[in-house]
Amino acid sequence: MMPDRRAVDDAGFQGLVRVAGRTFTMGSNEHYVEEAPAHPVTVDGFWIDATPVTNRQFASFVNATGHVTIAEMAPRAEDYPGALPKMLRAGSLVFTPPKAVVGPDIAQWWSFKFGADWRHPYGGRTDIRGKLDHPVVHIAYSDAKAYAAWAGKDLPTEAEWELAARGGLDEAEFAWGDALNPEGKLMANIWQGTFPTLSTKPAGSDRTSPVGSFPSNGYGIYDMIGNVWEWTSDFWSTRHPEPASHSCCIPSNPRGGDADASYDPRLPDIRIPRRVLKGGSHLCAPNYCRRYRPAARHAEPEDTSTSHVGFRCVKRA
């Protein structure tokens, strides 16, 4: 069920949900190494978008500002040493399910498509007709920041995002409890079937879904899990800090790592900071990427956009 767009909270912030400040356990010791160690943090109260930013909302921003996204601009050769000249064209990464998989190479299902951007989510002549209430995708970090500034908001920190995603269920496995599909009910837009070759979703519904198509969490926030990964403002770190040894030393409003430590060591000649993505997407699957949980996190270079990454904003008191 969609959130009521006419509803206005007691602070007069339309489309925002209030998350009260509190101390909670961030991270997890039960899954991927980058989520550990679980540790307490304190976060001040804030307001957060009830849903990811939609194509309709992003179009309003572009119409008002003339903003051109990173995916719509040709990369500069000096920023990408060794890049083939023929690849220095505007475009973005698009998921295409392969017929079969040989080995772990993700290039079997991810490709850089010229002309892919937020208006043309799968490249070519694709468009967003009929998808105005879907999350906007092919958004790089600077695009999300520009929208947030225009809207008088900001991007959430990783801690803010995780607190909001948990919906008041501290240390629960998912945003709604400890069962992925309680009583057989689908709670989020994640992959159904065997990733990446077989989707068992109805025809036409195997990618993004309209925001609010699945139940909200305990705070009344939609799509914190699945649908699209979401940008946070924190630089990537390979793991969380160790828990504070005393309650007096619990981190307050943590901001994650620093830019230098976030660079991808596999690409020493390309020094582009990476930020933390949260929430998983419609491509996360039990057999492949189980990152459809509040504690899960993923590194994304600031310049990179894909067909499964979007964002939402916060407003602080």
C-alpha positions as CSV (number, residue, x, y, z in Angstrom):
1,M,0.0,0.0,0.0
2,M,1.3,3.4,-0.9
3,P,2.0,6.0,1.8
4,D,-0.5,8.9,1.8
5,R,1.4,11.7,-0.1
6,R,-1.0,14.3,1.4
7,A,-0.1,13.3,5.0
8,V,2.0,16.0,6.8
9,D,3.8,15.1,10.0
10,D,3.7,17.4,13.1
11,A,6.8,19.3,11.9
12,G,5.2,20.1,8.6
13,F,7.7,18.0,6.6
14,Q,5.7,16.4,3.8
15,G,6.7,12.9,2.8
16,L,9.1,12.5,5.8
17,V,9.0,10.1,8.7
18,R,10.3,11.0,12.1
19,V,12.9,8.6,13.6
20,A,13.6,9.3,17.3
21,G,17.2,9.4,18.5
22,R,18.4,6.3,20.4
23,T,21.3,3.9,21.1
24,F,21.1,0.7,19.0
25,T,23.3,-2.1,17.9
26,M,24.8,-1.4,14.5
27,G,26.2,-4.2,12.2
28,S,26.1,-7.9,12.6
29,N,28.5,-10.8,13.5
30,E,26.4,-13.4,11.7
31,H,27.0,-12.7,8.0
32,Y,29.5,-10.9,5.8
33,V,32.8,-9.8,7.3
34,E,32.3,-6.1,6.5
35,E,29.2,-6.0,8.7
36,A,31.2,-6.9,11.8
37,P,31.7,-6.3,14.6
38,A,28.2,-5.5,15.9
39,H,28.6,-2.5,18.1
40,P,26.5,0.1,19.9
41,V,26.1,3.6,18.5
42,T,24.0,6.6,19.5
43,V,22.2,8.6,16.8
44,D,20.3,11.8,17.3
45,G,16.7,12.0,16.0
46,F,16.1,13.0,12.3
47,W,13.5,12.9,9.6
48,I,13.8,10.5,6.6
49,D,12.0,10.1,3.3
50,A,9.1,7.6,3.6
51,T,10.2,6.1,0.2
52,P,13.2,6.2,-2.1
53,V,13.3,9.2,-4.4
54,T,11.2,8.4,-7.5
55,N,11.5,9.1,-11.2
56,R,8.7,11.7,-10.8
57,Q,10.5,13.5,-8.0
58,F,13.9,13.4,-9.8
59,A,12.3,14.7,-13.0
60,S,11.0,17.7,-11.0
61,F,14.5,18.4,-9.8
62,V,16.0,18.2,-13.3
63,N,13.2,20.4,-14.7
64,A,13.9,23.0,-12.0
65,T,17.7,22.9,-12.1
66,G,18.8,21.5,-15.5
67,H,20.9,19.0,-13.6
68,V,22.8,16.5,-15.9
69,T,23.7,13.2,-14.2
70,I,27.1,11.5,-14.3
71,A,25.6,8.8,-16.5
72,E,24.6,11.4,-19.1
73,M,28.2,12.8,-19.4
74,A,31.1,11.2,-21.3
75,P,33.9,10.2,-18.9
76,R,37.2,12.1,-19.1
77,A,40.3,10.1,-20.2
78,E,42.5,11.7,-17.5
79,D,40.2,10.3,-14.8
80,Y,40.4,6.7,-16.1
81,P,44.0,5.8,-17.0
82,G,44.2,3.0,-19.5
83,A,40.5,3.2,-20.5
84,L,39.8,2.3,-24.1
85,P,38.8,5.5,-26.1
86,K,35.8,3.7,-27.4
87,M,34.5,3.3,-23.8
88,L,34.7,7.0,-23.0
89,R,31.0,7.6,-23.8
90,A,28.0,8.4,-21.7
91,G,26.3,5.4,-20.2
92,S,25.8,3.3,-17.1
93,L,25.9,-0.3,-15.8
94,V,22.9,-2.4,-16.6
95,F,21.9,-5.9,-15.3
96,T,21.0,-8.4,-18.0
97,P,20.2,-12.0,-16.9
98,P,22.5,-14.5,-18.7
99,K,21.2,-17.8,-20.1
100,A,23.9,-19.6,-18.2
101,V,26.8,-18.8,-15.8
102,V,30.4,-20.0,-16.1
103,G,32.5,-19.1,-13.0
104,P,32.0,-16.1,-10.7
105,D,32.7,-13.3,-13.2
106,I,29.9,-10.7,-12.7
107,A,30.6,-9.3,-16.2
108,Q,28.3,-12.2,-17.4
109,W,25.3,-10.2,-16.1
110,W,26.6,-6.6,-15.8
111,S,27.5,-4.5,-18.8
112,F,28.2,-0.9,-19.4
113,K,25.5,0.3,-21.8
114,F,26.0,3.5,-23.8
115,G,22.9,5.7,-23.4
116,A,21.7,4.1,-20.2
117,D,20.7,6.8,-17.6
118,W,17.8,7.6,-15.3
119,R,15.5,8.5,-18.3
120,H,16.6,5.3,-20.2
121,P,17.1,2.7,-17.4
122,Y,18.1,-0.2,-19.7
123,G,19.7,1.8,-22.5
124,G,18.6,2.1,-26.0
125,R,15.0,3.3,-26.5
126,T,13.8,2.3,-23.0
127,D,12.1,5.0,-21.0
128,I,10.3,5.6,-17.7
129,R,6.8,5.8,-19.0
130,G,4.6,3.9,-16.5
131,K,7.5,4.0,-14.0
132,L,7.2,7.5,-12.5
133,D,6.6,6.1,-9.1
134,H,9.5,3.6,-9.3
135,P,12.8,4.6,-7.6
136,V,15.0,6.6,-9.8
137,V,18.2,4.6,-10.8
138,H,21.5,5.3,-12.5
139,I,22.3,7.9,-9.9
140,A,25.9,8.6,-8.9
141,Y,26.8,10.0,-5.5
142,S,27.1,13.6,-6.7
143,D,23.7,13.3,-8.4
144,A,22.1,12.2,-5.1
145,K,23.9,15.0,-3.2
146,A,22.7,17.6,-5.7
147,Y,19.1,16.5,-5.4
148,A,19.3,16.5,-1.6
149,A,20.7,20.0,-1.5
150,W,17.9,21.2,-3.9
151,A,15.3,19.6,-1.6
152,G,16.8,21.2,1.5
153,K,17.8,17.8,2.8
154,D,20.9,15.6,3.0
155,L,21.9,12.0,2.5
156,P,21.8,9.8,5.6
157,T,24.8,8.6,7.3
158,E,25.2,4.8,7.5
159,A,24.2,4.8,11.1
160,E,21.1,7.0,10.5
161,W,20.1,4.7,7.6
162,E,20.5,1.5,9.6
163,L,18.6,2.9,12.6
164,A,15.7,3.9,10.3
165,A,15.7,0.5,8.5
166,R,15.5,-1.5,11.7
167,G,12.1,0.1,12.5
168,G,12.6,-0.3,16.2
169,L,13.6,-4.0,16.0
170,D,17.1,-3.8,17.4
171,E,19.3,-6.8,16.3
172,A,16.5,-8.4,14.3
173,E,17.6,-10.2,11.1
174,F,15.4,-8.2,8.8
175,A,13.5,-4.9,8.9
176,W,10.3,-6.8,9.9
177,G,11.6,-9.5,12.2
178,D,13.7,-12.7,12.0
179,A,11.9,-14.6,9.1
180,L,12.6,-13.7,5.5
181,N,9.1,-14.5,4.4
182,P,6.9,-14.6,7.5
183,E,4.0,-17.0,6.9
184,G,5.0,-17.1,3.3
185,K,4.5,-13.4,2.8
186,L,6.8,-11.4,0.6
187,M,8.1,-8.4,2.5
188,A,10.4,-6.7,0.0
189,N,11.3,-6.6,-3.7
190,I,14.2,-9.1,-3.8
191,W,15.1,-11.7,-6.3
192,Q,12.8,-14.7,-6.6
193,G,14.2,-17.8,-8.2
194,T,17.8,-18.6,-8.9
195,F,20.1,-15.6,-9.4
196,P,21.1,-14.6,-12.0
197,T,19.6,-16.9,-14.6
198,L,16.0,-17.6,-13.4
199,S,13.5,-15.2,-12.1
200,T,10.1,-16.6,-11.0
201,K,8.4,-13.2,-10.7
202,P,5.5,-12.4,-13.0
203,A,6.5,-11.1,-16.4
204,G,7.3,-7.4,-16.3
205,S,7.9,-7.3,-12.5
206,D,11.5,-8.6,-12.4
207,R,13.2,-5.3,-11.8
208,T,12.2,-2.2,-9.7
209,S,8.7,-1.9,-8.3
210,P,6.6,1.2,-7.5
211,V,7.6,2.6,-4.1
212,G,5.4,1.5,-1.3
213,S,4.4,-1.8,-3.0
214,F,5.5,-3.8,0.1
215,P,4.7,-3.3,3.8
216,S,6.4,-0.5,5.7
217,N,8.6,-1.2,8.7
218,G,7.8,-0.4,12.3
219,Y,8.5,3.3,11.7
220,G,6.2,3.5,8.7
221,I,9.1,3.7,6.2
222,Y,8.9,1.9,2.9
223,D,11.4,0.0,0.7
224,M,14.3,0.2,3.2
225,I,15.1,-3.4,2.1
226,G,15.2,-4.5,-1.5
227,N,14.0,-2.6,-4.6
228,V,17.2,-0.4,-5.0
229,W,20.4,0.0,-3.1
230,E,20.6,3.4,-1.4
231,W,23.5,5.9,-1.1
232,T,24.7,7.0,2.3
233,S,27.2,9.8,3.0
234,D,29.8,7.5,4.8
235,F,33.0,6.6,3.1
236,W,33.5,2.9,2.8
237,S,35.4,1.0,5.4
238,T,36.2,-2.7,5.3
239,R,34.7,-3.4,8.7
240,H,33.1,-1.6,11.6
241,P,35.1,-0.3,14.6
242,E,35.4,-2.4,17.7
243,P,32.6,-2.0,20.3
244,A,33.3,0.7,23.0
245,S,34.7,-0.8,26.2
246,H,32.5,1.4,28.4
247,S,29.1,2.9,27.9
248,C,30.5,6.4,28.3
249,C,32.5,5.9,25.1
250,I,29.7,4.7,22.7
251,P,30.2,6.6,19.4
252,S,27.6,9.4,18.9
253,N,26.4,10.1,15.3
254,P,29.3,8.2,13.7
255,R,30.4,9.2,10.2
256,G,32.3,6.1,9.0
257,G,35.8,6.0,7.5
258,D,37.8,8.5,5.5
259,A,38.3,9.0,1.8
260,D,41.9,7.6,1.5
261,A,40.9,4.3,3.2
262,S,37.9,3.9,0.9
263,Y,39.9,3.6,-2.4
264,D,39.7,0.2,-4.1
265,P,43.1,-1.5,-3.7
266,R,42.4,-3.5,-6.8
267,L,42.5,-0.3,-8.9
268,P,45.6,1.5,-7.7
269,D,45.7,3.9,-10.6
270,I,42.1,5.0,-10.2
271,R,41.7,6.9,-6.9
272,I,37.9,7.4,-6.7
273,P,36.4,7.3,-3.2
274,R,33.8,4.7,-2.4
275,R,30.7,5.3,-0.3
276,V,28.5,2.9,1.6
277,L,25.4,1.6,0.0
278,K,22.6,0.1,2.1
279,G,19.5,-2.0,1.8
280,G,20.1,-4.5,-1.0
281,S,18.0,-4.4,-4.2
282,H,15.7,-6.4,-6.4
283,L,18.8,-8.4,-7.4
284,C,19.7,-9.7,-3.9
285,A,18.9,-13.4,-3.7
286,P,19.1,-16.2,-1.0
287,N,21.4,-18.2,-3.3
288,Y,23.8,-15.3,-4.1
289,C,23.7,-11.9,-2.3
290,R,21.9,-12.1,1.1
291,R,22.3,-8.3,1.7
292,Y,18.5,-7.6,2.1
293,R,19.1,-6.8,5.8
294,P,19.6,-3.6,7.7
295,A,23.1,-4.5,8.8
296,A,24.3,-5.3,5.2
297,R,26.5,-2.9,3.4
298,H,28.3,-2.6,0.1
299,A,31.0,-0.4,-1.4
300,E,30.2,1.8,-4.4
301,P,32.6,4.2,-6.2
302,E,31.2,7.8,-6.1
303,D,31.3,8.0,-9.9
304,T,29.4,4.7,-10.5
305,S,25.7,4.4,-11.4
306,T,23.8,1.3,-12.1
307,S,20.3,0.0,-12.8
308,H,19.8,-1.0,-9.2
309,V,21.1,2.0,-7.2
310,G,19.0,4.9,-6.0
311,F,18.7,7.0,-2.8
312,R,16.5,8.7,-0.2
313,C,17.2,11.8,1.9
314,V,17.1,12.9,5.5
315,K,16.4,16.2,7.3
316,R,18.0,16.9,10.6
317,A,16.7,19.1,13.4
